[in-house]
Amino acid sequence: MAGHSKWANIQHRKGRQDEKRGRVWTRVIREIMVAARQGGGDASANPRLRLAIDKAKAANMPADTIKRNIDKATGNLEGVQYEEIRYEGYGIAGAAVIVETMTDNRVRTVAEVRHAFSKHGGNLGTEGSVAFQFKHCGQLVFAPGVDEERLFERALEAGAEDVLGSDDGAFEVLTAVADFEAVQQALQAAGLRPELAEITLRADNPVTLNGEDAARMQKLLDALEDLDDVQNVYHNAELNP
């Protein structure tokens, strides 16, 4: 895990998510609907839908709300149809940025994403311009102080691809997408609970931004994350304000 500020970056991200807690339901509902439309409404046969339902439950979403939106997505109820669109671009000092959106109006969404990039010192790129710098994988991040030996042993036994430590004492367990659920369940059964667990796009080669560059990059990331149609923002910047 590159960069000594990994844990600080994770904590800031979690803090931002807490600030936007009122918008979590909107994003989770969109994820549920797209997952159900693409893979069917049976969560037992649809890993992406299971993950979305887990997020919904963690956000205290009622079961009937979850079911209603699955029904909308699978055609049992009338509802808005969302499509997934991914944008790629460059942030401060050429840092790579990927923005995942779900939208019912792609013209509105691309205009808003482009405006956020240009207003805050970035540039919207073309498809494929930065995606090669990221790996689609499962990621579980553990706080400093976790039992390192036990984490390594249990994670690798469960099928994790790697366990990486950082200078600040945090640990990151990486898995293939198909193995994410099994590894997460095995670690939780062993009493090892991550601070962050998700299917993500992980940067292969993070770049460090310091001082003013880090602050400018954070403003760009915040502006993108605040857009209504944005689901996730991934980047390869390690920020050291």
C-alpha positions as CSV (number, residue, x, y, z in Angstrom):
1,M,0.0,0.0,0.0
2,A,1.8,3.1,-1.2
3,G,1.9,6.3,0.8
4,H,2.1,7.0,4.5
5,S,-1.2,8.9,4.5
6,K,-3.4,5.9,3.5
7,W,-5.3,5.8,6.8
8,A,-5.8,9.6,6.9
9,N,-7.3,9.4,3.4
10,I,-9.7,6.6,4.3
11,Q,-10.8,8.5,7.4
12,H,-11.5,11.6,5.4
13,R,-13.5,9.6,2.9
14,K,-15.6,8.1,5.6
15,G,-16.1,11.5,7.2
16,R,-17.3,12.8,3.9
17,Q,-19.7,9.9,3.5
18,D,-21.1,10.6,7.0
19,E,-21.7,14.2,6.1
20,K,-23.7,13.1,3.1
21,R,-25.7,10.4,4.9
22,G,-29.0,11.9,3.8
23,R,-28.0,11.2,0.2
24,V,-26.9,7.6,0.8
25,W,-30.4,6.2,0.2
26,T,-30.6,7.8,-3.2
27,R,-27.3,6.3,-4.3
28,V,-28.0,2.9,-2.9
29,I,-31.5,2.8,-4.5
30,R,-29.9,3.4,-7.9
31,E,-27.4,0.7,-7.3
32,I,-30.1,-1.7,-6.3
33,M,-32.1,-0.9,-9.4
34,V,-29.2,-1.3,-11.9
35,A,-28.0,-4.5,-10.2
36,A,-31.5,-6.0,-10.3
37,R,-32.1,-5.0,-13.9
38,Q,-28.8,-6.4,-15.1
39,G,-28.6,-9.6,-13.0
40,G,-32.2,-10.2,-11.9
41,G,-34.1,-9.7,-8.7
42,D,-33.0,-12.9,-6.9
43,A,-30.2,-11.7,-4.6
44,S,-29.0,-15.3,-4.0
45,A,-28.0,-15.5,-7.6
46,N,-26.9,-11.9,-8.1
47,P,-23.7,-11.0,-6.1
48,R,-23.9,-7.3,-7.1
49,L,-27.5,-7.1,-5.8
50,R,-26.5,-8.8,-2.6
51,L,-23.8,-6.2,-2.0
52,A,-26.2,-3.3,-2.8
53,I,-28.7,-4.8,-0.3
54,D,-26.0,-5.0,2.3
55,K,-25.3,-1.3,1.8
56,A,-29.0,-0.5,2.0
57,K,-29.3,-2.4,5.3
58,A,-26.2,-0.7,6.7
59,A,-28.0,2.6,5.9
60,N,-31.1,1.4,7.8
61,M,-33.3,1.2,4.7
62,P,-36.5,-0.6,5.3
63,A,-37.0,-4.0,3.7
64,D,-40.1,-2.9,1.8
65,T,-38.2,0.0,0.3
66,I,-35.5,-2.4,-0.9
67,K,-38.1,-4.8,-2.4
68,R,-40.1,-2.0,-4.1
69,N,-37.0,-0.8,-5.9
70,I,-36.1,-4.3,-7.0
71,D,-39.6,-4.7,-8.3
72,K,-39.3,-1.4,-10.2
73,A,-36.0,-2.6,-11.8
74,T,-37.3,-6.0,-12.8
75,G,-40.5,-4.6,-14.4
76,N,-43.0,-5.5,-11.7
77,L,-43.5,-1.8,-10.9
78,E,-43.2,1.3,-13.0
79,G,-40.1,3.3,-12.3
80,V,-37.3,5.5,-13.6
81,Q,-34.7,3.6,-15.7
82,Y,-31.1,4.5,-14.9
83,E,-28.0,3.8,-17.0
84,E,-24.4,3.5,-15.9
85,I,-21.9,5.8,-17.4
86,R,-18.2,6.1,-16.5
87,Y,-16.1,9.2,-17.1
88,E,-12.4,9.4,-17.0
89,G,-10.2,12.5,-16.4
90,Y,-7.3,14.2,-14.9
91,G,-7.0,16.1,-11.6
92,I,-4.3,18.2,-10.1
93,A,-0.8,17.5,-11.3
94,G,-2.2,14.9,-13.8
95,A,-3.7,12.6,-11.1
96,A,-6.0,10.0,-12.6
97,V,-9.7,10.2,-11.8
98,I,-12.6,7.8,-12.7
99,V,-16.2,8.9,-12.0
100,E,-19.0,6.4,-12.0
101,T,-22.5,7.7,-12.5
102,M,-26.1,6.4,-12.7
103,T,-28.4,8.7,-14.6
104,D,-31.7,9.1,-16.4
105,N,-30.3,12.0,-18.4
106,R,-26.8,11.5,-19.8
107,V,-26.7,15.0,-21.3
108,R,-27.2,16.6,-17.9
109,T,-24.7,14.3,-16.3
110,V,-21.8,14.8,-18.7
111,A,-22.3,18.6,-18.5
112,E,-22.1,18.6,-14.7
113,V,-19.1,16.3,-14.6
114,R,-17.2,18.4,-17.2
115,H,-18.0,21.6,-15.3
116,A,-16.7,20.2,-12.0
117,F,-13.5,19.1,-13.7
118,S,-12.9,22.4,-15.4
119,K,-13.9,24.6,-12.5
120,H,-11.5,22.9,-10.1
121,G,-8.4,22.6,-12.3
122,G,-9.0,19.2,-13.9
123,N,-9.8,18.0,-17.4
124,L,-12.4,15.5,-18.6
125,G,-10.6,12.8,-20.7
126,T,-11.7,10.3,-23.2
127,E,-12.8,6.7,-22.6
128,G,-9.7,4.6,-21.7
129,S,-7.5,7.5,-20.9
130,V,-6.8,6.5,-17.3
131,A,-8.7,3.2,-16.7
132,F,-5.6,1.2,-17.4
133,Q,-4.1,2.6,-14.2
134,F,-6.8,0.9,-12.0
135,K,-7.6,-2.7,-11.0
136,H,-11.2,-3.9,-10.5
137,C,-11.0,-5.8,-7.2
138,G,-12.3,-6.4,-3.7
139,Q,-10.8,-4.2,-1.0
140,L,-11.0,-4.5,2.8
141,V,-9.2,-1.9,4.9
142,F,-8.3,-2.5,8.5
143,A,-7.4,0.1,11.1
144,P,-4.0,0.4,12.6
145,G,-3.7,-2.0,15.6
146,V,-5.3,-5.0,13.9
147,D,-3.6,-8.3,14.6
148,E,-1.3,-8.5,11.7
149,E,-0.3,-12.1,11.8
150,R,-3.9,-13.3,12.3
151,L,-5.1,-11.1,9.5
152,F,-2.5,-12.4,7.1
153,E,-3.2,-16.0,8.0
154,R,-7.0,-15.8,7.8
155,A,-7.1,-13.7,4.7
156,L,-4.8,-15.9,2.6
157,E,-6.6,-19.0,3.8
158,A,-9.9,-17.5,2.6
159,G,-8.5,-16.9,-0.8
160,A,-7.3,-13.2,-0.7
161,E,-4.9,-12.2,-3.4
162,D,-2.7,-10.1,-1.2
163,V,-2.4,-8.3,2.2
164,L,-0.6,-5.0,2.2
165,G,0.6,-2.9,5.1
166,S,1.2,0.8,5.1
167,D,3.5,3.0,7.1
168,D,0.7,4.3,9.3
169,G,-0.2,0.7,10.5
170,A,-3.3,0.2,8.4
171,F,-3.7,-3.0,6.4
172,E,-5.4,-3.6,3.1
173,V,-6.8,-7.0,1.9
174,L,-7.2,-7.4,-1.8
175,T,-9.3,-10.0,-3.5
176,A,-10.6,-11.0,-6.9
177,V,-14.1,-9.6,-7.4
178,A,-15.5,-13.2,-7.4
179,D,-13.9,-14.0,-4.1
180,F,-14.8,-10.8,-2.2
181,E,-17.8,-12.1,-0.4
182,A,-16.2,-15.3,0.8
183,V,-13.1,-13.5,2.1
184,Q,-15.2,-10.9,3.9
185,Q,-17.3,-13.5,5.5
186,A,-14.3,-15.5,6.6
187,L,-12.6,-12.5,8.2
188,Q,-15.8,-11.4,10.0
189,A,-16.2,-15.0,11.3
190,A,-12.7,-14.7,12.7
191,G,-13.6,-11.5,14.5
192,L,-11.7,-9.3,12.0
193,R,-14.0,-6.5,10.9
194,P,-12.8,-4.0,8.3
195,E,-13.4,-0.3,8.5
196,L,-14.1,-0.3,4.7
197,A,-15.2,-3.2,2.5
198,E,-16.2,-2.8,-1.1
199,I,-15.7,-3.7,-4.7
200,T,-13.6,-0.9,-6.0
201,L,-11.2,0.4,-8.7
202,R,-7.8,0.5,-7.0
203,A,-5.0,2.6,-8.4
204,D,-1.9,0.5,-9.4
205,N,0.5,3.4,-8.8
206,P,-0.6,6.1,-6.4
207,V,0.9,9.6,-6.7
208,T,1.5,11.8,-3.7
209,L,0.1,15.4,-3.7
210,N,1.2,17.7,-0.9
211,G,0.1,21.1,0.5
212,E,-1.7,23.3,-2.0
213,D,-1.9,20.6,-4.7
214,A,-3.5,18.2,-2.2
215,A,-6.1,20.9,-1.1
216,R,-7.0,21.6,-4.7
217,M,-7.3,18.0,-5.5
218,Q,-9.6,17.5,-2.5
219,K,-11.9,20.3,-3.7
220,L,-12.2,18.7,-7.1
221,L,-13.0,15.3,-5.6
222,D,-15.6,16.9,-3.3
223,A,-17.2,18.8,-6.2
224,L,-17.5,15.5,-8.2
225,E,-18.9,13.5,-5.2
226,D,-21.5,16.2,-4.5
227,L,-23.1,15.8,-8.0
228,D,-26.5,14.1,-7.7
229,D,-25.8,11.5,-10.5
230,V,-22.4,10.5,-9.2
231,Q,-22.1,7.1,-7.4
232,N,-18.4,6.7,-6.9
233,V,-15.2,8.6,-7.5
234,Y,-11.9,6.8,-7.8
235,H,-8.4,8.4,-8.0
236,N,-4.8,7.6,-7.6
237,A,-3.8,10.5,-5.4
238,E,-2.5,10.2,-1.9
239,L,-3.3,13.5,-0.3
240,N,-1.0,15.1,2.3
241,P,-2.4,18.6,3.1
